[in-house]
Amino acid sequence: MVDDEGTNRDLSPNRRQVIAGLAGAALGAGALSAQDPQGRGGNRRAQGKSPWGEETYKEPTPAPVSVRPGEETLPATPRKYTDIQSYHAHIYFDEDTHEKAALLRRWVAERFHVELGNWNREPRGPHVTPSFYFGFTNDLLPVIVPWLQLNSLGLTILLHPNTEDPRADHLYYALWINRAQPVNAYGMKKPGSDRPSVEQIYPNTKPTVAIET
Ligand code: ZN
């Protein structure tokens, strides 16, 4: 309801304050053009020209070039899934979650014959937060995916295949456990004249614990 002063008494005092503030701001904006064209009231406009030029609004909408291999146009047939040689699991953590990462790392090493990498306490390669990784052969996939789903401890995990295209492996062929996070892989090698060799897996753990079933 609205009283004589135009104040809506159905709103909380806080809410009324917000509305009053908005009204004040609108009045201020109107006053700006008439009395204060420089916007000295905290809305100062920079003098000069945009380095992007004055007519970016006229640029046509671009169609990005496909970066997936073999997909410059729609592919005629699906890719062979047997192009996948192995997998990586990258486990991400930060100063609040490193103990969970350490526990998960120990559990993995105790149970799976995988290639366990170093601790990366800082961003490394395309990985923008601290991480560690383990690589595994295709035969372990049907066990490792559900095992990580139930044992992630809430950590973000990137699971990517290894094909002859590391960039696409990280950017386009990925599976995520829990929330995804950025992966800075645009600069990675892609198939071309200096064709990178497919990532090889050399298991280095010695499992001692039977997987719980
Ligand atoms: Zn990887």
Boltz pocket constraint, residues with backbone or C-beta under 6 A from the ligand:
constraints:
  - pocket:
      binder: B
      contacts: [[A, 88], [A, 89], [A, 90], [A, 133], [A, 160]]
      max_distance: 6.0
